[in-house]
């Protein structure tokens, strides 16, 4: 998880690279690849370090697959023509954010890549990271940020604040604000998924998932059934894609409502299954313990 924080901070240092320089239209969409070398390094360097570390100290194949899929998701979201299309369509912008929140962030937190990434660093890099990670202030801040309620509230705040029309438009126009938008979605999602993976109480995990599902579902439904377009910033481009501003917003709302809700429901169902399995194991262990005590008597 801490490597995700580091990655996000690096993203902020290359903020001009992530700005939408106008929008893409269907006729030239495949010419809009963001091939800026610095951005490519930011996305591909973690993969290089991971491969180097995993070759030296092999890890489970599913972890390798999850990390590679996470990097591929970042590539699609930030480097592929989707980034340019998201400057033209609110619905594409929504897909971009959902890839960061619902695909990249959970994949990285699931595979826990930090050991392999650190092994891929030179010795001085590992030492520097350790000095920062084990600083008392950093540890206290980390502990507070990864409390389930704190992570939940931060993620919900990011979802709501960045969908305010005025702030959304500002993010499209201002490169620094735009990268803060991407970073806050990705980082708060990573914190959220970290708590879902790591919290001791299964009930807390399930409640957190349902809370985010309700907030995102409500926001998506409001966008879908709105009578007017909330976001005017894509007006010069939507007609090229055969949409009106309202239709574009409704499509974005559906993306945020239906597929997102499905992912959260599946996650909650998996957590419930794990919870029931843990309860069953505890009951079985208790029965075996009682049976042993009775046989000893």
C-alpha positions in Angstrom: 0.0 0.0 0.0 2.8 2.4 0.8 4.2 2.0 -2.7 0.9 3.1 -4.0 1.2 6.3 -2.0 4.7 6.8 -3.4 3.5 6.2 -7.0 0.7 8.8 -6.5 3.2 11.4 -5.3 5.3 10.8 -8.3 2.3 11.3 -10.5 1.8 14.7 -9.0 5.4 15.7 -10.1 4.5 15.1 -13.7 1.2 16.9 -13.7 1.5 18.6 -17.1 1.7 15.2 -18.7 -1.8 14.1 -17.5 -3.7 17.2 -18.7 -6.2 16.8 -21.5 -4.9 18.9 -24.4 -8.3 19.3 -26.1 -10.6 16.5 -26.9 -10.5 13.7 -29.4 -13.0 13.1 -32.2 -13.7 9.7 -33.9 -11.9 10.6 -37.0 -8.5 11.0 -35.3 -8.9 9.1 -32.0 -6.2 6.5 -32.7 -3.6 9.3 -33.1 -4.1 10.4 -29.5 -1.7 8.3 -27.5 0.0 10.0 -24.6 3.6 8.9 -25.4 5.4 11.5 -23.3 8.6 9.7 -22.2 8.3 10.8 -18.6 4.8 9.5 -18.2 5.8 6.2 -19.7 8.6 6.0 -17.2 6.2 6.7 -14.3 3.9 3.9 -15.4 6.5 1.4 -16.6 9.2 1.8 -13.9 7.2 0.0 -11.2 6.8 -2.9 -13.7 10.5 -3.0 -14.3 11.3 -3.0 -10.6 8.7 -5.6 -9.9 10.0 -8.0 -12.6 13.5 -7.5 -11.3 12.4 -8.3 -7.7 10.2 -11.2 -8.6 12.9 -12.8 -10.7 15.3 -12.6 -7.7 12.7 -13.8 -5.2 9.8 -15.5 -7.0 6.3 -14.9 -5.8 3.0 -16.6 -6.5 1.9 -16.4 -10.1 -1.5 -14.9 -9.3 0.3 -11.9 -7.7 2.4 -11.4 -10.8 -0.7 -11.5 -12.9 -2.6 -9.1 -10.7 0.3 -6.6 -10.7 0.7 -6.8 -14.5 -3.0 -6.3 -14.9 -2.9 -3.3 -12.7 -0.1 -1.7 -14.8 -2.0 -2.5 -18.0 -5.0 -0.8 -16.5 -2.9 2.3 -15.8 -1.7 2.2 -19.4 -5.2 2.1 -20.7 -6.5 4.8 -18.4 -3.6 7.3 -18.8 -1.7 6.6 -22.0 -4.2 5.0 -24.5 -6.6 7.2 -26.5 -9.1 6.8 -23.7 -7.3 9.7 -22.0 -7.9 12.0 -25.0 -11.5 10.8 -25.4 -12.1 11.6 -21.7 -11.4 15.2 -22.7 -14.3 15.0 -25.1 -16.9 12.9 -23.3 -17.9 12.9 -19.6 -18.8 9.2 -20.0 -15.2 8.4 -21.1 -13.9 10.4 -18.2 -16.1 8.3 -16.0 -14.7 5.1 -17.4 -11.2 6.4 -16.9 -11.9 7.1 -13.2 -13.6 3.8 -12.7 -10.6 2.0 -14.1 -8.4 3.7 -11.5 -10.9 3.1 -8.7 -12.3 -0.3 -9.4 -9.6 -2.1 -11.3 -6.1 -0.6 -10.8 -6.4 0.2 -7.1 -7.9 -3.2 -6.0 -5.4 -5.1 -8.1 -2.4 -3.4 -6.6 -3.7 -3.8 -3.0 -4.7 -7.4 -3.7 -1.2 -8.5 -4.9 0.8 -6.6 -2.2 3.7 -5.8 -4.5 5.9 -3.9 -2.0 8.4 -6.8 -1.3 9.1 -7.4 -5.0 9.3 -3.7 -5.7 11.8 -3.1 -2.9 13.9 -6.1 -4.0 14.0 -4.5 -7.4 15.6 -1.3 -6.0 19.3 -0.9 -5.4 20.4 -1.2 -1.7 20.5 2.6 -1.2 16.9 2.9 -2.5 15.7 0.3 -0.1 17.4 1.9 2.8 15.9 5.3 2.0 12.5 3.9 1.7 12.9 2.1 5.1 14.0 5.4 6.8 10.8 7.1 5.6 8.4 4.2 6.1 9.5 3.6 9.7 9.5 7.2 10.8 7.2 7.6 13.8 5.1 10.4 12.2 4.7 8.4 9.0 3.6 5.3 11.0 1.0 7.3 13.0 -0.3 8.9 9.8 -0.5 5.5 8.1 -2.3 4.0 11.0 -4.9 6.8 11.0 -5.5 6.7 7.2 -6.0 2.9 7.2 -8.7 2.9 9.8 -11.8 1.6 8.0 -14.0 4.6 8.8 -11.3 7.1 7.8 -10.6 5.3 4.5 -14.3 5.1 3.8 -15.0 8.7 4.4 -12.0 9.9 2.4 -13.1 7.8 -0.6 -16.7 8.9 -0.4 -15.5 12.6 -0.1 -13.4 12.2 -3.2 -16.3 10.7 -5.2 -18.7 13.5 -4.2 -16.4 16.5 -4.3 -14.9 15.8 -7.7 -18.4 15.4 -9.3 -19.4 19.0 -8.3 -19.8 20.6 -11.8 -17.7 23.6 -11.0 -14.8 21.6 -9.6 -15.0 19.1 -12.4 -14.7 21.9 -15.0 -11.8 23.4 -13.1 -10.0 20.0 -13.2 -10.4 19.8 -17.0 -9.0 23.3 -17.4 -6.1 23.3 -14.8 -3.4 20.6 -15.1 -2.5 20.6 -11.4 -6.1 20.3 -10.3 -6.7 17.6 -12.9 -3.9 15.5 -11.6 -5.1 16.1 -8.0 -8.4 14.7 -9.1 -6.8 11.5 -10.6 -4.5 11.1 -7.6 -7.3 11.5 -5.0 -9.5 9.0 -6.8 -6.7 6.5 -7.1 -5.2 7.0 -3.6 -8.4 7.0 -1.6 -9.6 4.0 -3.6 -6.3 2.2 -2.7 -6.8 3.1 1.0 -10.4 1.8 0.8 -9.5 -1.5 -0.9 -6.6 -1.9 1.5 -9.0 -1.8 4.5 -11.4 -4.1 2.7 -8.5 -6.6 2.3 -6.9 -6.1 5.7 -9.6 -5.2 8.3 -10.0 -7.8 11.0 -13.8 -7.5 11.2 -15.7 -9.0 8.2 -18.8 -7.1 9.2 -16.9 -3.8 8.9 -15.6 -4.8 5.5 -19.1 -5.6 4.2 -20.6 -2.4 5.6 -17.9 -0.3 4.0 -18.5 -1.9 0.6 -22.3 -1.3 0.9 -21.7 2.3 2.0 -19.6 3.1 -1.1 -22.0 1.2 -3.3 -24.9 3.2 -2.1 -23.2 6.6 -2.5 -21.8 5.8 -6.0 -25.1 4.2 -7.0 -27.2 7.2 -5.8 -24.9 9.6 -7.6 -25.0 7.5 -10.8 -28.8 7.3 -10.6 -29.1 11.1 -10.2 -26.9 11.6 -13.3 -28.9 9.1 -15.3 -32.4 10.5 -14.5 -31.4 14.2 -14.5 -33.5 16.4 -16.8 -30.6 18.8 -17.6 -26.9 18.3 -18.2 -24.8 19.2 -15.1 -21.5 19.3 -17.0 -21.2 21.8 -19.9 -17.4 21.5 -20.4 -17.6 18.9 -23.1 -20.1 20.8 -25.3 -17.6 21.4 -28.2 -17.0 17.7 -28.7 -20.1 15.6 -27.8 -21.8 16.1 -31.2 -18.8 14.5 -33.0 -19.6 11.3 -31.0 -23.3 11.4 -31.8 -24.4 12.4 -28.4 -25.9 15.4 -26.6 -24.5 16.7 -23.3 -27.5 15.1 -21.4 -27.1 11.7 -23.2 -23.3 11.8 -22.4 -24.1 12.5 -18.7 -26.8 9.7 -18.6 -24.3 7.2 -20.1 -21.7 8.2 -17.5 -24.4 7.8 -14.8 -25.2 4.3 -16.0 -21.5 3.4 -15.9 -21.3 4.6 -12.3 -24.5 3.0 -11.3 -24.9 -0.5 -12.9 -21.4 -2.0 -13.5 -20.0 -0.3 -10.4 -22.8 -1.6 -8.3 -22.3 -5.1 -9.7 -18.6 -5.0 -8.7 -19.4 -3.9 -5.2 -22.2 -6.6 -4.9 -19.8 -9.3 -6.0 -17.2 -8.0 -3.5 -19.7 -8.0 -0.7 -20.9 -11.5 -1.6 -17.3 -12.8 -1.5 -16.7 -11.2 1.9 -19.9 -12.7 3.2 -18.7 -16.1 2.0 -15.4 -15.6 3.7 -17.2 -14.4 6.9 -19.4 -17.5 7.0 -16.5 -19.7 6.4 -14.6 -18.2 9.3 -17.6 -18.5 11.6 -18.0 -22.2 10.5 -14.3 -22.9 11.2 -14.6 -21.3 14.7 -17.7 -23.4 15.5 -16.0 -26.6 14.3 -12.9 -25.8 16.3 -15.1 -25.2 19.4 -16.9 -28.4 18.9 -13.7 -30.4 18.5 -12.3 -28.7 21.7 -15.4 -29.6 23.7 -15.4 -33.1 22.4 -11.8 -33.5 23.4 -12.5 -32.1 26.9 -15.4 -34.6 27.3 -13.3 -37.5 26.2 -10.5 -36.6 28.6 -13.0 -36.6 31.5 
